[in-house]
Amino acid sequence: METQKFMGRGELVPRLIEQVGSRNFAMNLLKKRGHMSDDGSLTAEGQKRNQMTAEERAFDRSNETPHTGEYNPETNRIEKL
């Protein structure tokens, strides 16, 4: 998986496509989560997440902060300190 090249802002969609291995599956996930509309455009929530880095999204998902957890780019998860 080559997700390491999709770590920055504005790379929500390409990163997810790379993670799941299918463009259609990734788009359906984004639609199910409410991050993409049926026409393929990002919703307001999707645009907000798209402006986050992979690290910022991981912290957002985990409800941790850099003071309580450490980001592991290999797993795309937060490890509690």
C-alpha positions as CSV (number, residue, x, y, z in Angstrom):
1,M,0.0,0.0,0.0
2,E,1.4,3.4,-1.0
3,T,-0.6,5.6,1.3
4,Q,2.6,7.3,2.5
5,K,2.6,9.5,-0.5
6,F,-1.0,10.7,0.3
7,M,-0.4,12.2,3.8
8,G,-1.1,15.9,3.2
9,R,-4.1,18.2,2.9
10,G,-6.4,17.7,0.0
11,E,-5.7,14.0,-0.3
12,L,-8.6,12.4,1.4
13,V,-10.0,10.7,-1.7
14,P,-6.7,9.4,-3.2
15,R,-5.5,8.1,0.2
16,L,-8.8,6.2,0.7
17,I,-8.7,4.8,-2.8
18,E,-5.2,3.6,-2.1
19,Q,-6.1,2.2,1.3
20,V,-9.1,0.2,0.1
21,G,-7.8,-0.7,-3.4
22,S,-10.9,0.4,-5.3
23,R,-12.1,3.8,-6.5
24,N,-15.8,2.7,-6.4
25,F,-15.5,1.2,-2.9
26,A,-13.8,4.4,-1.7
27,M,-16.5,6.6,-3.2
28,N,-19.2,4.5,-1.7
29,L,-17.6,4.7,1.8
30,L,-17.3,8.4,1.5
31,K,-21.0,8.7,0.5
32,K,-22.0,6.3,3.4
33,R,-20.0,8.5,5.9
34,G,-21.7,11.7,4.5
35,H,-18.4,13.1,3.2
36,M,-19.4,12.8,-0.5
37,S,-22.7,13.6,-2.3
38,D,-24.2,11.3,-5.0
39,D,-22.8,13.5,-7.7
40,G,-19.2,12.9,-6.5
41,S,-18.6,16.2,-4.9
42,L,-17.4,16.5,-1.3
43,T,-20.0,17.7,1.2
44,A,-19.1,20.4,3.8
45,E,-18.0,17.7,6.2
46,G,-16.0,16.0,3.5
47,Q,-14.3,19.3,2.5
48,K,-13.4,19.8,6.2
49,R,-11.8,16.4,6.4
50,N,-10.1,16.9,3.1
51,Q,-8.4,19.9,4.5
52,M,-6.9,17.8,7.3
53,T,-3.7,15.8,7.0
54,A,-3.8,12.1,7.6
55,E,-2.4,12.7,11.1
56,E,-5.0,15.3,11.9
57,R,-7.8,12.9,10.7
58,A,-6.3,10.1,12.9
59,F,-6.3,12.4,15.9
60,D,-9.9,13.5,15.1
61,R,-11.0,9.9,14.9
62,S,-9.4,8.9,18.1
63,N,-10.4,11.9,20.2
64,E,-6.8,12.1,21.4
65,T,-4.5,15.1,21.2
66,P,-0.7,15.3,20.6
67,H,-0.4,15.5,24.4
68,T,-2.2,12.2,25.0
69,G,-1.2,10.2,21.9
70,E,1.4,9.8,19.2
71,Y,0.6,9.3,15.5
72,N,2.1,6.3,13.8
73,P,2.2,6.9,10.0
74,E,2.8,3.2,9.3
75,T,-0.6,2.2,10.8
76,N,-2.4,5.6,10.4
77,R,-3.4,5.3,14.0
78,I,-2.8,7.1,17.3
79,E,-1.0,5.2,20.1
80,K,-1.7,6.4,23.6
81,L,1.2,7.8,25.5
